[in-house]
Amino acid sequence: MTDPVFVRELTSREKPQAANAKTGDTLPDGTVLLLTGDMDRMGLRALRDWIQHTVVEESAVITVGGGSSTALHGIDEEYTP
């Protein structure tokens, strides 16, 4: 498959590595973590802006994982890149 990948799911093997990670942290494989609880908290506009910045501007792959975070790394309700 030669199509680009922009978002992938956190695997069960990676969950222990990401246990203390926050949304915006870079995982060992170079992907950027996005916790599902934070997606809900951010709201659509901030989530869309964060994805635009992370994927398009920084050329990163996002890893979506379960759980939530109370402290975000580099993100707030009114996200501005």
MMTF fields as JSON, N, C-alpha, C and O atoms, coordinates in Angstrom:
{
  "mmtfVersion": "1.0.0",
  "mmtfProducer": "UNKNOWN",
  "numBonds": 323,
  "numAtoms": 324,
  "numGroups": 81,
  "numChains": 1,
  "numModels": 1,
  "chainsPerModel": [1],
  "groupsPerChain": [81],
  "chainIdList": ["A"],
  "bondAtomList": [4, 2, 8, 6, 12, 10, 16, 14, 20, 18, 24, 22, 28, 26, 32, 30, 36, 34, 40, 38, 44, 42, 48, 46, 52, 50, 56, 54, 60, 58, 64, 62, 68, 66, 72, 70, 76, 74, 80, 78, 84, 82, 88, 86, 92, 90, 96, 94, 100, 98, 104, 102, 108, 106, 112, 110, 116, 114, 120, 118, 124, 122, 128, 126, 132, 130, 136, 134, 140, 138, 144, 142, 148, 146, 152, 150, 156, 154, 160, 158, 164, 162, 168, 166, 172, 170, 176, 174, 180, 178, 184, 182, 188, 186, 192, 190, 196, 194, 200, 198, 204, 202, 208, 206, 212, 210, 216, 214, 220, 218, 224, 222, 228, 226, 232, 230, 236, 234, 240, 238, 244, 242, 248, 246, 252, 250, 256, 254, 260, 258, 264, 262, 268, 266, 272, 270, 276, 274, 280, 278, 284, 282, 288, 286, 292, 290, 296, 294, 300, 298, 304, 302, 308, 306, 312, 310, 316, 314, 320, 318],
  "bondOrderList": [1, 1, 1, 1, 1, 1, 1, 1, 1, 1, 1, 1, 1, 1, 1, 1, 1, 1, 1, 1, 1, 1, 1, 1, 1, 1, 1, 1, 1, 1, 1, 1, 1, 1, 1, 1, 1, 1, 1, 1, 1, 1, 1, 1, 1, 1, 1, 1, 1, 1, 1, 1, 1, 1, 1, 1, 1, 1, 1, 1, 1, 1, 1, 1, 1, 1, 1, 1, 1, 1, 1, 1, 1, 1, 1, 1, 1, 1, 1, 1],
  "groupList": [{"groupName": "MET", "atomNameList": ["N", "CA", "C", "O"], "elementList": ["N", "C", "C", "O"], "formalChargeList": [0, 0, 0, 0], "bondAtomList": [1, 0, 2, 1, 3, 2], "bondOrderList": [1, 1, 2], "singleLetterCode": "M", "chemCompType": "L-PEPTIDE LINKING"}, {"groupName": "THR", "atomNameList": ["N", "CA", "C", "O"], "elementList": ["N", "C", "C", "O"], "formalChargeList": [0, 0, 0, 0], "bondAtomList": [1, 0, 2, 1, 3, 2], "bondOrderList": [1, 1, 2], "singleLetterCode": "T", "chemCompType": "L-PEPTIDE LINKING"}, {"groupName": "ASP", "atomNameList": ["N", "CA", "C", "O"], "elementList": ["N", "C", "C", "O"], "formalChargeList": [0, 0, 0, 0], "bondAtomList": [1, 0, 2, 1, 3, 2], "bondOrderList": [1, 1, 2], "singleLetterCode": "D", "chemCompType": "L-PEPTIDE LINKING"}, {"groupName": "PRO", "atomNameList": ["N", "CA", "C", "O"], "elementList": ["N", "C", "C", "O"], "formalChargeList": [0, 0, 0, 0], "bondAtomList": [1, 0, 2, 1, 3, 2], "bondOrderList": [1, 1, 2], "singleLetterCode": "P", "chemCompType": "L-PEPTIDE LINKING"}, {"groupName": "VAL", "atomNameList": ["N", "CA", "C", "O"], "elementList": ["N", "C", "C", "O"], "formalChargeList": [0, 0, 0, 0], "bondAtomList": [1, 0, 2, 1, 3, 2], "bondOrderList": [1, 1, 2], "singleLetterCode": "V", "chemCompType": "L-PEPTIDE LINKING"}, {"groupName": "PHE", "atomNameList": ["N", "CA", "C", "O"], "elementList": ["N", "C", "C", "O"], "formalChargeList": [0, 0, 0, 0], "bondAtomList": [1, 0, 2, 1, 3, 2], "bondOrderList": [1, 1, 2], "singleLetterCode": "F", "chemCompType": "L-PEPTIDE LINKING"}, {"groupName": "ARG", "atomNameList": ["N", "CA", "C", "O"], "elementList": ["N", "C", "C", "O"], "formalChargeList": [0, 0, 0, 0], "bondAtomList": [1, 0, 2, 1, 3, 2], "bondOrderList": [1, 1, 2], "singleLetterCode": "R", "chemCompType": "L-PEPTIDE LINKING"}, {"groupName": "GLU", "atomNameList": ["N", "CA", "C", "O"], "elementList": ["N", "C", "C", "O"], "formalChargeList": [0, 0, 0, 0], "bondAtomList": [1, 0, 2, 1, 3, 2], "bondOrderList": [1, 1, 2], "singleLetterCode": "E", "chemCompType": "L-PEPTIDE LINKING"}, {"groupName": "LEU", "atomNameList": ["N", "CA", "C", "O"], "elementList": ["N", "C", "C", "O"], "formalChargeList": [0, 0, 0, 0], "bondAtomList": [1, 0, 2, 1, 3, 2], "bondOrderList": [1, 1, 2], "singleLetterCode": "L", "chemCompType": "L-PEPTIDE LINKING"}, {"groupName": "SER", "atomNameList": ["N", "CA", "C", "O"], "elementList": ["N", "C", "C", "O"], "formalChargeList": [0, 0, 0, 0], "bondAtomList": [1, 0, 2, 1, 3, 2], "bondOrderList": [1, 1, 2], "singleLetterCode": "S", "chemCompType": "L-PEPTIDE LINKING"}, {"groupName": "LYS", "atomNameList": ["N", "CA", "C", "O"], "elementList": ["N", "C", "C", "O"], "formalChargeList": [0, 0, 0, 0], "bondAtomList": [1, 0, 2, 1, 3, 2], "bondOrderList": [1, 1, 2], "singleLetterCode": "K", "chemCompType": "L-PEPTIDE LINKING"}, {"groupName": "GLN", "atomNameList": ["N", "CA", "C", "O"], "elementList": ["N", "C", "C", "O"], "formalChargeList": [0, 0, 0, 0], "bondAtomList": [1, 0, 2, 1, 3, 2], "bondOrderList": [1, 1, 2], "singleLetterCode": "Q", "chemCompType": "L-PEPTIDE LINKING"}, {"groupName": "ALA", "atomNameList": ["N", "CA", "C", "O"], "elementList": ["N", "C", "C", "O"], "formalChargeList": [0, 0, 0, 0], "bondAtomList": [1, 0, 2, 1, 3, 2], "bondOrderList": [1, 1, 2], "singleLetterCode": "A", "chemCompType": "L-PEPTIDE LINKING"}, {"groupName": "ASN", "atomNameList": ["N", "CA", "C", "O"], "elementList": ["N", "C", "C", "O"], "formalChargeList": [0, 0, 0, 0], "bondAtomList": [1, 0, 2, 1, 3, 2], "bondOrderList": [1, 1, 2], "singleLetterCode": "N", "chemCompType": "L-PEPTIDE LINKING"}, {"groupName": "GLY", "atomNameList": ["N", "CA", "C", "O"], "elementList": ["N", "C", "C", "O"], "formalChargeList": [0, 0, 0, 0], "bondAtomList": [1, 0, 2, 1, 3, 2], "bondOrderList": [1, 1, 2], "singleLetterCode": "G", "chemCompType": "PEPTIDE LINKING"}, {"groupName": "TRP", "atomNameList": ["N", "CA", "C", "O"], "elementList": ["N", "C", "C", "O"], "formalChargeList": [0, 0, 0, 0], "bondAtomList": [1, 0, 2, 1, 3, 2], "bondOrderList": [1, 1, 2], "singleLetterCode": "W", "chemCompType": "L-PEPTIDE LINKING"}, {"groupName": "ILE", "atomNameList": ["N", "CA", "C", "O"], "elementList": ["N", "C", "C", "O"], "formalChargeList": [0, 0, 0, 0], "bondAtomList": [1, 0, 2, 1, 3, 2], "bondOrderList": [1, 1, 2], "singleLetterCode": "I", "chemCompType": "L-PEPTIDE LINKING"}, {"groupName": "HIS", "atomNameList": ["N", "CA", "C", "O"], "elementList": ["N", "C", "C", "O"], "formalChargeList": [0, 0, 0, 0], "bondAtomList": [1, 0, 2, 1, 3, 2], "bondOrderList": [1, 1, 2], "singleLetterCode": "H", "chemCompType": "L-PEPTIDE LINKING"}, {"groupName": "TYR", "atomNameList": ["N", "CA", "C", "O"], "elementList": ["N", "C", "C", "O"], "formalChargeList": [0, 0, 0, 0], "bondAtomList": [1, 0, 2, 1, 3, 2], "bondOrderList": [1, 1, 2], "singleLetterCode": "Y", "chemCompType": "L-PEPTIDE LINKING"}],
  "groupTypeList": [0, 1, 2, 3, 4, 5, 4, 6, 7, 8, 1, 9, 6, 7, 10, 3, 11, 12, 12, 13, 12, 10, 1, 14, 2, 1, 8, 3, 2, 14, 1, 4, 8, 8, 8, 1, 14, 2, 0, 2, 6, 0, 14, 8, 6, 12, 8, 6, 2, 15, 16, 11, 17, 1, 4, 4, 7, 7, 9, 12, 4, 16, 1, 4, 14, 14, 14, 9, 9, 1, 12, 8, 17, 14, 16, 2, 7, 7, 18, 1, 3],
  "groupIdList": [1, 2, 3, 4, 5, 6, 7, 8, 9, 10, 11, 12, 13, 14, 15, 16, 17, 18, 19, 20, 21, 22, 23, 24, 25, 26, 27, 28, 29, 30, 31, 32, 33, 34, 35, 36, 37, 38, 39, 40, 41, 42, 43, 44, 45, 46, 47, 48, 49, 50, 51, 52, 53, 54, 55, 56, 57, 58, 59, 60, 61, 62, 63, 64, 65, 66, 67, 68, 69, 70, 71, 72, 73, 74, 75, 76, 77, 78, 79, 80, 81],
  "secStructList": [7, 7, 1, 7, 7, 7, 3, 3, 3, 7, 7, 6, 6, 6, 6, 6, 6, 6, 6, 6, 7, 7, 6, 6, 7, 5, 7, 6, 6, 1, 7, 3, 3, 3, 3, 2, 2, 2, 2, 2, 2, 2, 2, 2, 2, 2, 2, 2, 2, 2, 2, 0, 0, 0, 0, 0, 0, 6, 7, 7, 7, 3, 3, 3, 3, 1, 1, 7, 7, 1, 1, 7, 1, 1, 7, 7, 6, 6, 7, 7, 7],
  "xCoordList": [0.839, 0.0, 0.884, 1.782, 0.637, 1.453, 0.723, 1.294, -0.542, -1.293, -0.723, -0.331, -0.674, -0.15, -1.083, -2.296, -0.51, -1.273, -1.163, -0.066, -2.305, -2.321, -2.685, -2.221, -3.52, -3.98, -3.976, -4.379, -3.523, -3.577, -3.995, -3.938, -4.413, -4.849, -3.677, -2.793, -3.675, -2.672, -2.838, -3.939, -1.759, -1.838, -1.759, -1.323, -2.18, -2.133, -0.696, -0.45, 0.252, 1.674, 2.196, 3.103, 1.639, 2.109, 1.469, 1.988, 0.359, -0.364, 0.494, 0.408, 1.321, 2.182, 3.188, 3.483, 3.711, 4.651, 3.965, 4.592, 2.676, 1.939, 1.165, 0.413, 1.335, 0.549, 0.663, -0.331, 1.834, 2.025, 2.128, 2.394, 1.922, 2.019, 0.75, -0.317, 0.883, -0.222, -0.448, 0.431, -1.616, -1.878, -0.805, -0.5, -0.244, 0.815, 2.197, 3.15, 2.327, 3.632, 3.973, 3.087, 5.246, 5.71, 6.074, 6.839, 5.517, 5.799, 7.116, 7.634, 7.675, 8.971, 9.047, 10.124, 7.92, 7.951, 7.825, 7.821, 7.722, 7.659, 6.248, 6.079, 5.226, 3.861, 3.491, 4.11, 2.481, 2.047, 0.748, -0.205, 0.72, -0.409, -1.58, -1.4, -2.779, -4.016, -4.948, -5.431, -5.202, -6.071, -7.532, -7.909, -8.349, -9.742, -10.506, -11.379, -10.198, -10.849, -10.547, -11.397, -9.346, -8.982, -9.685, -9.984, -9.953, -10.696, -12.065, -12.517, -12.722, -14.04, -13.935, -14.765, -12.935, -12.772, -12.438, -12.892, -11.646, -11.214, -12.367, -12.388, -13.31, -14.358, -13.905, -12.715, -14.851, -14.577, -13.602, -12.679, -13.785, -12.928, -11.47, -10.561, -11.25, -9.887, -9.264, -8.078, -10.06, -9.551, -9.146, -8.069, -9.989, -9.676, -8.393, -7.537, -8.267, -7.06, -5.816, -4.76, -5.945, -4.804, -4.37, -3.175, -5.336, -5.006, -4.363, -3.366, -4.915, -4.333, -2.881, -2.003, -2.639, -1.274, -0.346, 0.758, -0.789, 0.065, 0.343, 1.491, -0.69, -0.53, -0.007, 0.965, -0.627, -0.268, 0.997, 1.925, 1.035, 2.164, 3.405, 4.521, 3.23, 4.383, 4.663, 5.659, 3.81, 3.96, 4.092, 4.895, 3.303, 3.349, 2.159, 1.127, 2.316, 1.219, 0.663, 1.422, -0.648, -1.306, -1.67, -2.18, -1.403, -1.817, -2.936, -2.743, -4.106, -5.262, -5.325, -5.275, -5.435, -5.481, -6.577, -7.07, -6.962, -8.012, -7.554, -6.375, -8.492, -8.185, -8.327, -8.645, -8.086, -8.171, -7.019, -6.334, -6.828, -5.754, -6.302, -7.116, -5.859, -6.26, -5.247, -5.561, -4.045, -3.003, -2.57, -2.05, -2.782, -2.418, -1.068, -0.718, -0.32, 0.981, 0.803, 0.679, 0.792, 0.711, -0.68, -0.815, -1.724, -3.076, -3.977, -3.843, -4.889, -5.94, -7.231, -7.276, -8.266, -9.575, -9.508, -10.145, -8.772, -8.64, -7.279, -6.407, -7.099, -5.815, -5.385, -6.158, -4.152, -3.544, -2.145, -1.354, -1.827, -0.507, 0.61, 1.78],
  "yCoordList": [-1.178, 0.0, 1.24, 1.365, 2.133, 3.337, 4.591, 5.681, 4.451, 5.607, 6.092, 5.284, 7.415, 7.935, 7.615, 7.504, 7.47, 7.224, 8.467, 8.957, 8.969, 10.175, 9.888, 10.572, 8.872, 8.523, 7.012, 6.298, 6.529, 5.098, 4.906, 5.837, 3.697, 3.387, 2.898, 2.203, 3.259, 2.79, 1.285, 0.808, 0.541, -0.917, -1.331, -0.557, -2.548, -3.041, -3.142, -2.966, -3.419, -3.463, -2.093, -1.992, -1.037, 0.323, 0.937, 1.913, 0.388, 0.994, 1.165, 2.214, 0.184, 0.42, 1.562, 2.308, 1.701, 2.784, 4.141, 5.135, 4.182, 5.438, 5.712, 6.684, 4.878, 4.992, 6.366, 6.887, 6.954, 8.264, 9.393, 10.536, 9.082, 10.1, 10.938, 10.502, 12.135, 13.067, 13.35, 13.111, 13.852, 14.274, 15.273, 16.228, 15.029, 15.897, 15.325, 15.779, 14.327, 13.689, 12.818, 12.251, 12.72, 11.874, 10.503, 10.391, 9.46, 8.086, 7.628, 8.282, 6.499, 6.033, 5.85, 5.988, 5.541, 5.36, 6.671, 6.668, 7.791, 9.102, 9.628, 10.755, 8.833, 9.315, 10.194, 10.111, 11.035, 11.961, 11.43, 11.122, 11.328, 10.745, 11.717, 12.904, 11.195, 11.931, 11.023, 10.016, 11.374, 10.577, 10.864, 12.014, 9.814, 9.977, 10.895, 11.643, 10.851, 11.753, 13.209, 14.077, 13.477, 14.841, 15.3, 16.484, 14.359, 14.72, 15.261, 16.262, 14.612, 15.063, 16.429, 17.307, 16.605, 17.846, 19.03, 20.147, 18.79, 19.879, 20.491, 21.701, 19.683, 20.177, 20.113, 19.984, 20.202, 19.994, 21.008, 20.625, 22.28, 23.309, 23.143, 23.159, 22.986, 22.841, 21.535, 21.499, 20.457, 19.178, 19.3, 18.842, 19.907, 20.106, 20.934, 20.595, 22.007, 22.846, 22.074, 22.196, 21.273, 20.493, 19.467, 19.3, 18.773, 17.786, 18.471, 17.979, 19.592, 20.349, 20.698, 20.497, 21.214, 21.609, 20.402, 20.428, 19.354, 18.189, 17.406, 17.053, 17.132, 16.303, 17.105, 16.7, 18.229, 18.978, 19.807, 19.734, 20.581, 21.491, 20.788, 21.129, 19.81, 19.119, 17.778, 17.13, 17.355, 16.078, 14.883, 13.982, 14.883, 13.785, 12.864, 13.262, 11.631, 10.674, 10.719, 10.749, 10.725, 10.762, 9.338, 8.556, 9.017, 7.751, 8.04, 8.768, 7.471, 7.692, 6.566, 5.39, 6.933, 5.937, 6.227, 7.351, 5.203, 5.34, 6.128, 6.45, 6.427, 7.149, 8.64, 9.13, 9.341, 10.794, 11.378, 10.687, 12.635, 13.33, 14.618, 15.294, 14.953, 16.232, 17.307, 18.495, 16.915, 17.872, 17.589, 16.514, 18.534, 18.373, 19.003, 20.026, 18.389, 18.911, 19.753, 19.223, 21.069, 21.949, 22.146, 22.571, 21.845, 21.968, 22.547, 22.222, 23.401, 23.857, 24.007, 23.694, 24.477, 24.594, 25.457, 25.133, 26.516, 27.408, 27.206, 28.069, 26.071, 25.72, 26.725, 27.071, 27.191, 28.023, 27.493, 27.379, 27.168, 26.598, 27.596, 27.273],
  "zCoordList": [0.0, 0.0, 0.0, 0.832, -0.908, -1.0, -0.546, -0.57, -0.128, 0.345, 1.667, 2.509, 1.857, 3.123, 4.284, 4.107, 5.462, 6.68, 7.548, 7.816, 7.983, 8.809, 10.253, 11.165, 10.461, 11.803, 11.934, 11.015, 13.074, 13.346, 14.796, 15.598, 15.121, 16.475, 17.312, 16.812, 18.573, 19.517, 19.678, 19.951, 19.513, 19.639, 21.103, 21.955, 21.385, 22.762, 23.267, 24.461, 22.382, 22.779, 23.171, 23.997, 22.593, 22.88, 24.112, 24.652, 24.565, 25.686, 26.934, 27.572, 27.32, 28.49, 28.276, 29.21, 27.055, 26.747, 26.839, 27.204, 26.509, 26.471, 27.753, 27.823, 28.757, 29.986, 30.634, 31.139, 30.63, 31.262, 30.252, 30.622, 28.981, 27.937, 27.892, 28.324, 27.367, 27.233, 25.749, 24.92, 25.43, 24.065, 23.637, 24.351, 22.46, 21.942, 22.138, 21.504, 23.013, 23.219, 22.014, 21.375, 21.715, 20.624, 21.176, 22.134, 20.562, 20.96, 20.348, 19.443, 20.833, 20.331, 18.812, 18.231, 18.164, 16.707, 15.941, 14.71, 16.653, 16.01, 15.795, 15.33, 16.126, 15.989, 17.177, 18.238, 16.993, 18.027, 18.641, 17.925, 19.963, 20.679, 20.77, 21.038, 20.543, 20.744, 21.544, 21.026, 22.801, 23.655, 23.318, 23.092, 23.286, 22.888, 23.84, 23.401, 25.112, 26.06, 25.767, 25.967, 25.295, 24.937, 23.668, 23.515, 22.748, 21.544, 21.932, 21.376, 22.874, 23.331, 24.011, 23.775, 24.837, 25.587, 24.693, 24.941, 23.654, 22.77, 21.991, 21.765, 21.585, 20.711, 19.256, 18.971, 18.358, 16.94, 16.355, 15.637, 16.644, 16.05, 16.494, 15.663, 17.792, 18.296, 17.814, 17.485, 17.768, 17.27, 15.811, 15.427, 14.999, 13.585, 13.414, 12.597, 14.179, 14.106, 14.536, 13.916, 15.608, 16.103, 15.068, 14.823, 14.455, 13.425, 12.223, 11.693, 11.789, 10.665, 10.962, 10.124, 12.142, 12.503, 12.58, 12.037, 13.249, 13.478, 12.204, 11.934, 11.421, 10.221, 9.049, 8.412, 8.751, 7.543, 7.747, 6.942, 8.8, 8.994, 9.532, 9.141, 10.426, 11.009, 10.346, 10.667, 9.437, 8.713, 9.651, 9.41, 10.718, 11.685, 11.498, 10.959, 11.947, 12.005, 13.419, 14.387, 13.541, 14.842, 15.259, 14.457, 16.516, 17.107, 18.086, 19.06, 17.833, 18.697, 19.71, 19.35, 20.988, 22.05, 23.032, 23.12, 23.777, 24.771, 25.971, 26.12, 26.807, 28.034, 27.852, 26.768, 28.922, 28.871, 29.656, 30.409, 29.464, 30.147, 30.726, 30.097, 31.915, 32.48, 32.166, 32.24, 31.818, 31.458, 30.029, 29.731, 29.168, 27.765, 27.502, 28.091, 26.619, 26.232, 24.982, 23.878, 25.161, 24.005, 23.435, 22.288, 24.21, 23.694, 24.77, 25.95, 24.358, 25.262, 24.473, 23.283, 25.123, 24.466, 23.214, 22.212, 23.251, 22.102, 21.469, 21.566, 20.824, 20.251, 19.202, 18.309, 19.311, 18.278, 18.028, 18.964, 16.787, 16.488, 16.728, 16.524]
}
